[in-house]
Amino acid sequence: MNNSTTISSWNEERPKAGNRQKAFLGSLSRTLSDFRARPELLNQVASDLFCSLNTPVSLTCEILLRYGELEQLVRKAVNPLDYTSAESFRLDYQAVSFLKKAPLKIAGVDPEEAAVEKFIAAEAACRETNQRIRNFVSCPERVPGPIRRVISTAMGKINEVLGSRVNSREWMVACRFGPGAFNHPRVKGLTSLYDKLQVRPSVTPDMEEVGASLVTGMPQWARSITDTETPGFWPFVSVSDLDRVPGNRVTFVPKTAVTHRAIAIEPLLNIYAQLGLGAIMRRRLKRFGVNLDDQGPNQLGARLGACDGSLATIDLSSASDTVAKELVRLLLPEGWFSVLDLTRSKVGSFQGKWLRYEKFSSMGNGYTFELESLIFWALTVGVCSELNISAEQVLVYGDDIVIPVAAFDLLEEVLTWSGFSLNKAKSFRSGPFRESCGKDYYEGYDVRPFFQTELLEKAESLFACCNGLRLLASRWCRPVGCDQRLRAAWSRCFRAMPHSVTQSLKVPAHAGVTDGVMSDWDEAQVSPFVLNKHGWEGSFGLKWQASPQEGSEPSNMLGVVASLLYRLSDGGRFQAQLHGAPREGWRQWLSEQDSSVSASPRQERGAIYRLRNGAFYGPWTDLGPWV
């Protein structure tokens, strides 16, 4: 009996299908796990998209793809100032963006080499900035008056936000583990909380004493790394219990088809302390209206600027890698600078050698995002003060800056003097287009394109592409339905999946893009697994769920208990889950319920996808018909 016949019969006899459903779910799970798409599928989807958009630019993209001119294709760009309507720009913008972030193999293009060159250039820029600021400190009169006054105002603003020193008690409470890997002299790729509580913590030489105190301040962690099992005993952690490393480890992660991004993996205790300092800065900034937990204000600012031209959006090139250490020394209070300097890695392992940084901190440092946001906000407010412009519309989220247009020129001058470089292709002060924090607007219309960031190989990558195209089609044609021009590319991706998958694994529009095939409620009724149980306001269905890859068996149960105790003391975020844990098989329950016990899907060890039945999706949301 084929899958379609089985599904049809289940729709008629759902109550009798228990055993057959289980057998079918097992078969479906194996189909999903073993599925591999044809290598040429991505090119075919892209070709369908380019032809359906049917503009001179999109057809040029199709010709470049057909003749293998991939480098020209992924480097191709459009200028919003060359367009007179949002519709025409949106189509061409989508065409040139679709493959821009895909990990394509392009002859003559080495993305990591490009990232290495950019990393080295950023260090050279920081070296020049450091010398320029030292000269400024010794002879301020050499710097133009407006820049001097902006720097002075920025220093005052930062002092007002942070205070003169770090509150030690607040810092200790705010310290936490991050989700990623850490630099260690003997082990690599460890990301789980269990690993971090079990391994001897790595730390830079400057921070050994403070690091030992931080571990001692967390008794369950101290017991774990000292193998102390005496109930109620609070062990003292000394420097000898830690592993010294000179600094962080530079590595590269994908960014676009032509370049990667440099990040640095910090020692365990350094990142633990850095995240605490970042949390304090984040709270302080929120009191002054800078909410780093919400990108919405920046996005709304970009839309307003695209509508009336009152606001400009600024994006910086390699912002994290060009925060020079002398700039931080100049702008921050001494009490804060000394603590931030203590916890940072001053050297990094790069191409087999140790490099002494000219930058203050890199991407991967636990407080870099908050620090750069603070600096850009203070400089921007200082510019507005110098020009007697209200700073109420100043919005900052990392290096995404929204400012009144009148402040653009002076801010560019100040940022350049401070060692930063505007990304001209992504900074806009005039015309109908603005972009900030993942939103692109043309005359107020959302024209953000869909970027295909993976090769179409496994089931989850096909789900992401298929759903991304349909969500885009729905946005283009909202609230009527889905734009017909994207249907050919969507259909190509949809038909590449096994029939049993496309008929059974239906999910609503608000589900995750890799959970299954997004469908309207009527479309989903072909699946026997999409149910509305007990008359609840909500629906159940299947889900292709990412689960952390299982690691090795714990060497002793003390580390697992320490992991539990750490979480329970750290806000008790899953005490409700713990209350519902089964009495038997609790270790398996823990690994299934808490994703931080092992690596998350985005981390180094990858993820295993499993088919889950009975996933609750809430009220079903539709995308509408193809029109």
N, C-alpha and C positions, 0 to 999 in steps of 0.2 A: 504493500500500500504506500503510495507516495505521500509526501508531506502535505500537499494541498488538500488531498482527500481526507487525510486525518484531521486537519484543521476544520474542514467543512463539517465533518461528522461531529466534532466536539461542540461546534456552535449549536447543534441540534440536541446533543446529549451530554451537556457539561457535567451533570451530577454523577454520571456513570464512568467518567473518564479518568479517575484517579490514577490507576496503575499505568494506563496508556500515556497519560500526561507526563508521569515521571520518566517513562522510557523515552518519550519524545524530548523532554528537557535535557536528558543525558546526551541524546544524539545532537541536539541543537548546540549544547555547550561544546561538544567536541568539534562540531562544524565551525563554530566561531573561533575556537582556539587554533584550529589547524588552517584556517582560511588564509590564503595569500593571493592578492590581486595580481593581475598581469602587470609586468614592468611598464608597459606603454600606457597604462590607464591614465596617469596624471596628464600626460601630453594630450590624450584624447579629450579629457574633460576640459583642459585649457583651450584646445582648438574649438570645441563646441561653444564655449563661452565667448571667445573672441568673434566667432562668426555670428552668433546670435546678437551680440551687442551692435554689430554692423555699423561701425563708424570708421572713418579713415584711419584713426589711431588704432582701434582694435583689430582691423584687418591687417594693418602693418605688423602688429604683434603676432598675428596668426602666420604671416609669411616668415617672420624671423624664427618662430617656433618650428615651422615646417622645414626650414633649411638649416636648422641646428645652430642658429646664431644666438645662443643662450645668453652670452655676456651682454650683447646689445639689448636683448629683451629685458633682462633684470635691471639694467642700468637706465632704461628708458624712463623718462619722467614727463609730466605735464605741468604747465604753469597756469594756475587759476586766473591770473591776470589776462590770459589770452582768450578767456571765454566770456560770453555774455549771458549765459543762463546756467542755472544749477543743473538742469537735466543733461545738457551736453557735457558739462564738466564731469558729472557723476559717472557717466558711461566710460569716458576715457580714463578717468582716475581709477576705476575698477579694473580696466584692461591692463594698465601698466603696473598695477599693484598685486595682481593675483599671485604671481610666482616670485615676487620680490623677496619674500622671506623663506621660500622653500629651500631645503638643503640639496640643491642640485649639484651634480658633478659637472663643472664647466672647465673645459680645456684651457690651460693657461691661467686659471684663477685659483689662488690659494687663500681661502678666507682666514686661516690662522696666521699666515704671513702678513696679511694686511692688518690684522689686529696687533701683531707684534710691532709693526712699524708705527701704528698709532700709539701704542703704549710707550715706545721709546720717545716719540715726539712729545707726548704729554709730559714725560719726565724732563725733557729739555725745556719745555715751556715753564714748568714749575721752577726749574733752576734759575731761569731769567727773572721770573716773578719774585723769587726769594731775594735775589740781589737787588732788584728794583725797590723792594720794600725796605731792605736794610739801608739803602741810600736815602729813602724817604725819612726813615726814623732819624738818621744822622743829620739830614738837611731838608726839612719839610718845605722850605721855600721854593725848591726846584719843581714842585708839583703845582699845577694850576689851582687857583683858589677854590673853584667849585668842587673839584675832586677832594681837596683837603676837608672842606666843610661837610661833604657827604660822608667821608670816612669818619669824621668826628661824630656826626649824628648817628651813624650806624653803630659805633662803639657804645654810645649812650643807650641806644635802643636794646642792644644785646645785653648790656649790664642790667637794664630794667627788666628784661624777660628772665634772665637766668639768676640774677643775684650775684653776689661777689664770690661765693664758693659753693661747692657741692655739699649737700646735706648727707652725711655718711650713713645715717640710719635709713633715710629714704633710698639711697643708692643700694644698700644691701638688700632691702626688701624688693626693689625693682629688678634686680639681676635675674636672669632666666636663661634657659637653654634655647637655642634656635633650632630650626627644623633641618638644617643642612649638615654637611660634613665638617670636620675640623682637622687642622694640621697636627700631626703627631709624628714623633721620630721613628716609631716602629710599626704603626698600623695605618691603613688608609681606607677610605670609603665608609667609615662608621658613621651612621646618622641617627640611629635609634636612641631613645632616652635610656634604655637599658644599657647600651654600650657606653654612653657618656657617664653613667653612674658607676660602671664597673672598671673602666680603664683608668690607669694613672693619668691624672689631668696634665695636659701639656700647657706650658706657659712660657712667655718671654722672660729673659733674665731680669729686666727692670721690674717686673710685676710679681716676682716670686713670693715676697713677703705678704703683699696684699692678697695674692691669689690663695695662699695657705690660709689666711684669715677668712676669706670668703667661703672656702670649703668647710672650715671649722664651724662657721656660723650656720651651716646646714647639717645638723647631726646625722640625718639618715644618709647623706652623701659621705660624710666623714667615716661612718661605720662601714660603708660599702667599700671604699678604697683602702681602708686599713684592715679589712677582714675581721672586724670586731663584732663578735656575736653576743657579748655580755649584755643582757637586758638592762636598759636604763642607763648604760654607760655612754658618756659623751666624749669620744676620743679627741685628742688634740692632733691636728694635722700640721706637720712641719714641712719645710722646703724639700727635705729628702724624700717626701712622699709624692713629689711632683716630678714631671719630666720636662726638662728645659729644652726649648727650641729657639733658634735665633730670631725667627719671625714667621711671617705667613708664607704661603705657597701660591705663586701666580699660575693661573690656568686660564683657559679660554672656552667660552660656551657660544653656541650659534646665536647669531643676531639677524643677519640677512644672507642672501645667497653669495655675496661677494666679500663679506667680512664677518669675523666673530667679535665677541666682546670679552675684554679682559676682566677677570674677577680674581680675588685673592681669598684663599681659605685660611682663616685665622686659627691660632691655637685655642684649645677648648676654654681655658680660663679667661683668656682675653676676650673672646666673643661673648662669654657669659657676662663679664663685667661691662663690655661695650653696650650690650643690649639694655642693661639697666640704665646706663647714662642716656641712651637714646630715648628710653621711655620717659625719663624725667624731662628731657628737653621737649618732647612731644606734649607733655602735660602743660609745661610752662607756655609753649607757643599757643596752645588752645585758649589760654586765658586772654590772649591778645588777638583772638579772632582768626588764628591760623590753625585750621583743623586738618591735620595730616592723616586723619582716619577717613576723610571724605574727599573724593575728587570732584564731586558735584559742583561746588562753587566755581572751580576753574572751568569746567565744561560749560556752565551757564554764562560765565564771563566771555568765553570764546564765542558763544552764540550771540550774545549781545553785541560784541565787536563786529561780527559778520553782518548783523542787521543794520546798525547805525554808524559803524566806523568809529565809535568813541574809544574803544579799547584795542590795544595791540597785544599780540601774543608773541612770546619769546621762548625759543628753545636753544639750549647751549650744546656745543660739541664736546664730548668727553668731559662733562661737568665734574663727575666724581673723581676723575683722574687728574684734574687741574686745580684742585683745592690745595694751594701751596701752603706749606707749614708756617711760613712767616706771615701769611695773611691771617691765619687762625691766631697766631701769637699776637698780632696787632689788634685784632677786633675783639677777642674774648677777654674777660677778666682773668687775672693771673691764677686765681683759685681754680677756675674751670679749666683753663689751658693746661695746668700742671697735671690734673687728673686725667683729662683726655689724652695727653701726651704719654702718661704712664701706661695706659691700657692699650695704646695702639702698637702695631708692629712697625718698627723703624727700619727693618730690612725685610726683603722678600727673596724667596728662591725663584730665580728666573733664568731659564735656559741653562740649568746646571750650576749657576753661580749665585752668590748672595749679593743683592743689589741694595745699596742704601738709598732709601726713598727721599726724593725731593718733595713729593706730595705729602700731605698730612695723613690722609686715609684714603682707602680705595673702596670700590664696590666689593662688598663682602664684609667690611667692617660694620659692626652692629650699630654704630651711631652716624655713619656717613650720610644717610638720607636726611636725618633730622638736622645735622650740622649744616649741610649745604642749604637746606630749606631756610634755616635761621639766618645764614649769611646773606642769601639772596633777598630774603624779606627785609632785613635791616638795610641793605644797600638801596633797595627800591624805595623804601620809606624815606631814606635819607635824600634820595633824588627828588621825591615829591616835596619834601620840606624845603629843599634848596630852591625849587621852582614855585613855591607857594601854591602847590596843587594838593587837593584833598587826597589823602592816602586810603580813603574808605574803599575804593575800588581795586586796590592792590591785592592780588591773589597769587599765592605761591604754593606749589606742590613739587618738591624736589627742584629740578631745573626747569619746570614748566612755570612760566611767569606771565601773568596778565596785568597790564598797566595801562593808565591813561595814555593815549597817543602822544600827548604833549611831552611826556617824560621819556619817550623812546630814545632820542638822540643822546641826552646826557647819561641815561642809564647804560647805553652801549659804550660810551666813553669810560664810564666808571668800571664796568665789568671788564673791559679790555685792559685797563690799567691794573685791575686786580688779578689778571692772568687768565681770564675766561674768553672764550671765542664764541660768538653767535653762530648758530647754524642758519645760514642765510636761506637755505631751502625750506626751513620749517619755522621761520620767524616772519610775522606779517604785521605791518603797521598801516597799510592802505589796501584798498580793493575790497571785494566782497567775501574773501575767504579768511577764516581763522581756524587754528587747531590747538587743542590743549588736552592733555590727560586722556588720550584715546578717543577724542571726539573731534570730527572735522565738519565745519559748517560753511556753506556757501549761501550768502544772503539769508542766513537763519535756517536753511534746510540741512538736515543731517546727510552728508555725502561720504561718510566713513566707508571705505571699501572693505571687502573680505579678503584677508590674506591667508593663503594656503601655506601653513608652516611645516607640514610633514609630507613625506612621500606617501603615495597611496599604496600601502602594502597590507597592513593588518586590518581587521574588522573595525577597530576603534578609530583608525585614521579615515576610513571610508565614512563612518558615522559622522565624524567631525566635519568632513568636507560636504557631505550631503546636507547635513543640518545647517551648516554655515551658509550655504547657497540658498536654502529655503528661507532662513531667517532674513537674509538680505533681500530676497524677493518679496517677503512680507513687508519689510520696512519700506521698500521702494513703492509699494502699492497700498499701503495702509490707509484706511481700514477696509478696503474693498476685498483684498485677497493677496495673491502672490503674482508678481510680475512674470508674464509669460516668456520674456526674453531670457530668463535664467533657467527655464525648464529643461532645455536640451542638455545643458551641463549637469543639472541635477539628475535627470533621468539616466544619463550615462553612468554616473556614480551609483545610483540606486539599483540599476539593472546588473551591475557588476557583483552585487552581493547575492548569496544563495537565496532562492525563493523562500525557503523555510524561515530565513532570518527576516526578510522584508515583510513577510506575512504575520510573523509572531511577535517580533520585538518592536512594538509600537509604544512611543512615549509622547507626552504632551509637549507643547512649545516651550514650557518653562523648565523642562528637564535639562540635565547636563548634555552637552553636545555629543559626548561619547556614550551616553546611556543606551541609545537605540535609535530607531528611525522616527523622527518627529512627524506626527500625523494629527489630522483633525479627528474629533471623536467618532464621526461616522466611518472614517477610514480605518480606525483602530478596532472596529467591531469584528473584523475578520479574524482577529486574534482571540483565542479562547482564554487568554491570560489577562486581558484587560477587563476588569470587573468593577462593579460598584457594590461593595459588600454592606450588608446590614443597613442599607438606606442612608449611609453616611454621606456628608457633603464632601466627596472625594472619591478617588479611584485607585485601584491597585493594578499592577502590571509587572512585566519583566524588566530587568535592568542589567546591562553589561557593566558590571561594577569593578572599578580598579581597586585591588587589594594589595597591600604592601607585600613584597617578596619575603617569604619566610627565611629567617636567618638560622644560625646554628642553635642547637639546644643550649640553654643557659647552663653554665658550669656549676652554679649553685643557686638555690632558691633565695638566698639573701639579697642578691642583686635585683631579682624580680620584686621582692617585698619592698626594697628601697625605692624602686621605681614607682610602686603604688603609693608609698608614703610621701614621696616627693610631690606627686600630683595632688594628693589629698591635702597637704599642707600649703600647696601653691594655689589656693583659691577653691579647691574642691570641685573642679569643673566637671568631673564625671562621677560624683558621689551617687547621683541618681541612677546611673548605669550600674554602678557597683552593687546597689541595693537589689537590682534585678538579676544579678549573676547567678547561674546555676550552682548548686553545691558541689556537683561533680564536674570534672573537666574544666575547672575554672581557668587553667593556664591557656587552654585552647580558646576559651571565651575571651580572655584578655587580648590574645593576639588578633582575634577577629574584630573586637570592638574598638580597640584603640590603635589608630593608625600610626602613632608615634613610637610604638614599640619596635617597629621596623621601618625601613625606608619608605617614604612617600613616593607616589608615581613619578614625581619630577626629580627625584634624587638619583644618586649614582647607580644603585643596584636595580633600578627599574621597578616595574610592577607586574603583577599577575592579574589578569582580568578574569572574573568569574561571573557566571550567570546567576542572577538572584531572582527568585520568584516571590511574588507578593510584595513588591516594593510599593510604598504608598506615595502617590504623586499629588494628593490634594485635588481640588477642583481642576478638571481638564481644561487646558487652554488650547484654542484652535489658532491656526495660521490663515485659514481661509482658502478658497479654491484658486486654481491657476486662472488668471484672467488676462 
